[in-house]
Amino acid sequence: MLHKRKLIADRKLIQELEKQFELVENNLAEWTKTYLDTETDSKWLCFYVDTEYHGGGSPVCGKLPLPDTNELINIAMTSEYEDEVFAACKTLTEKEKSGNCDFREMLVDKLVMLKDKNRRIKIIELTALDFAINRQVTNGKTFDQIESDFNHYKEIAEKAKRLKR
């Protein structure tokens, strides 16, 4: 089963895997743990998404190397596992918060081609793709630059809202 997966967000499955895997690193500063699957010799990184929420967020385990932006979008759009869809979407938003990922325009463009409306709506909601919030750093920018950034995100949000209809 794990050979088909890149991400896991099912708490019970994560707990089972943590018992089976060998802990190789516990990074207390980053709130991450790295495990070794001794059967396949693959490493898995366990981390948290939505850490700003009550309870410290939701756990996710990802097979290393973690999927890049394109892979995360592909996982969100095609995975047969609900928790993997959740993990892909939330990993995208976490990478965005840390400044390592600008995925929104790419995602909304790919969602146009997704036939499964329920999946499309789920992805839009999990990534907050339909919220027109300027996610760019504003320090040192002119008003015109900030307004341009906002209009960019507003256009993406409007496109996402149309895709939910």
VMD Tcl script that draws the C-alpha trace (Angstrom):
set ca {
  {0.00 0.00 0.00}
  {2.74 2.50 0.86}
  {4.46 2.01 -2.47}
  {1.55 3.90 -4.10}
  {1.63 6.79 -1.63}
  {3.78 9.88 -1.29}
  {1.80 11.55 1.51}
  {-0.26 10.34 4.45}
  {-2.51 12.42 6.71}
  {-4.57 9.63 8.30}
  {-3.72 9.87 12.02}
  {-4.25 6.17 12.73}
  {-2.10 5.10 9.80}
  {0.63 7.55 10.83}
  {0.60 6.11 14.37}
  {0.90 2.57 12.98}
  {3.77 3.56 10.72}
  {5.60 5.34 13.53}
  {5.52 2.06 15.45}
  {6.82 0.08 12.46}
  {9.42 2.58 11.23}
  {12.76 3.37 12.83}
  {13.12 6.95 14.13}
  {16.31 8.42 12.67}
  {15.89 12.10 13.57}
  {13.69 14.12 15.91}
  {13.98 17.84 15.14}
  {12.36 19.57 18.10}
  {12.93 23.07 16.68}
  {11.06 22.28 13.45}
  {8.55 19.85 15.01}
  {9.53 17.16 12.51}
  {10.54 13.52 12.76}
  {12.33 11.50 10.13}
  {11.69 7.77 9.97}
  {13.25 4.90 8.06}
  {11.08 2.19 6.57}
  {13.52 -0.68 7.00}
  {11.54 -2.92 4.62}
  {11.96 -0.57 1.64}
  {14.91 1.53 2.87}
  {12.86 4.68 2.22}
  {12.72 7.66 4.55}
  {9.57 9.49 5.62}
  {9.32 12.97 7.11}
  {6.51 13.60 9.57}
  {5.48 17.23 10.06}
  {2.43 19.34 10.86}
  {0.21 21.50 8.66}
  {-2.25 24.18 9.80}
  {-0.17 24.72 12.92}
  {-1.98 27.99 13.64}
  {-5.12 26.03 14.54}
  {-6.02 24.76 17.99}
  {-4.24 21.55 18.86}
  {-1.08 22.28 16.89}
  {-2.35 21.31 13.46}
  {-2.70 18.10 11.50}
  {0.08 15.53 11.12}
  {1.37 14.60 7.68}
  {4.02 12.07 6.71}
  {5.68 12.43 3.35}
  {8.02 10.07 1.57}
  {11.39 11.72 1.01}
  {12.20 13.52 -1.11}
  {8.95 15.40 -0.57}
  {6.94 16.05 -3.73}
  {7.59 19.35 -5.51}
  {4.82 21.79 -6.43}
  {3.86 20.02 -9.66}
  {3.76 16.64 -7.92}
  {1.66 18.03 -5.06}
  {-0.86 19.44 -7.53}
  {-0.93 16.12 -9.39}
  {-1.47 14.21 -6.14}
  {-4.31 16.54 -5.14}
  {-5.98 16.03 -8.50}
  {-5.49 12.27 -8.91}
  {-4.92 10.45 -5.62}
  {-7.44 7.79 -4.69}
  {-6.78 8.48 -1.00}
  {-8.75 11.31 0.65}
  {-6.08 11.91 3.27}
  {-3.41 12.20 0.56}
  {-5.49 14.84 -1.25}
  {-5.75 16.74 2.05}
  {-2.01 16.38 2.69}
  {-1.07 17.58 -0.80}
  {-3.30 20.67 -0.57}
  {-2.15 21.57 2.92}
  {1.51 20.98 2.05}
  {1.10 23.45 -0.82}
  {-0.31 26.09 1.51}
  {2.40 25.46 4.12}
  {5.10 25.84 1.48}
  {3.44 29.07 0.38}
  {3.46 30.43 3.95}
  {7.18 29.77 4.26}
  {7.81 31.53 0.95}
  {8.98 28.40 -0.86}
  {6.04 28.01 -3.23}
  {3.81 30.06 -5.48}
  {1.26 27.53 -6.67}
  {-2.08 29.31 -7.04}
  {-2.00 30.31 -10.70}
  {-0.65 26.90 -11.75}
  {-3.29 25.10 -9.68}
  {-6.27 27.10 -10.90}
  {-5.13 26.62 -14.51}
  {-4.95 22.84 -14.01}
  {-8.28 22.70 -12.18}
  {-10.00 24.04 -15.29}
  {-9.25 20.67 -16.91}
  {-10.36 18.54 -13.94}
  {-13.67 16.86 -14.79}
  {-14.52 15.76 -11.23}
  {-16.40 18.78 -9.84}
  {-16.45 17.46 -6.26}
  {-12.67 16.98 -6.32}
  {-12.23 20.45 -7.84}
  {-14.34 22.04 -5.08}
  {-12.48 20.10 -2.38}
  {-9.09 21.28 -3.67}
  {-10.28 24.89 -3.94}
  {-11.56 24.81 -0.36}
  {-8.51 23.05 1.11}
  {-6.13 25.55 -0.50}
  {-8.41 28.59 0.01}
  {-7.90 29.23 -3.68}
  {-11.10 31.27 -3.80}
  {-9.94 33.87 -1.24}
  {-8.44 37.03 -2.71}
  {-5.71 37.67 -0.17}
  {-2.40 39.19 -1.21}
  {0.11 36.54 -0.21}
  {3.19 38.47 -1.32}
  {5.52 40.35 1.02}
  {4.54 44.01 1.04}
  {7.55 45.54 2.82}
  {9.54 47.77 0.51}
  {6.93 47.74 -2.26}
  {5.13 50.69 -3.73}
  {1.37 51.00 -3.51}
  {1.12 50.14 -7.21}
  {3.16 46.96 -6.72}
  {1.01 45.90 -3.77}
  {-2.16 46.63 -5.72}
  {-0.83 44.63 -8.67}
  {-0.12 41.64 -6.38}
  {-3.60 41.91 -4.89}
  {-5.22 42.04 -8.33}
  {-3.27 38.92 -9.33}
  {-4.67 36.96 -6.37}
  {-8.12 38.47 -6.86}
  {-8.16 37.21 -10.46}
  {-7.15 33.71 -9.33}
  {-9.83 33.73 -6.60}
  {-12.51 34.80 -9.06}
  {-11.51 32.05 -11.46}
  {-11.63 29.52 -8.60}
  {-15.10 30.72 -7.56}
  {-16.33 30.19 -11.13}
  {-14.90 26.65 -11.05}
  {-16.97 25.85 -7.96}
  {-20.25 26.61 -9.74}
}
mol new
graphics top color blue
foreach p $ca { graphics top sphere $p radius 0.5 }
foreach p [lrange $ca 0 end-1] q [lrange $ca 1 end] { graphics top cylinder $p $q radius 0.2 }
display resetview
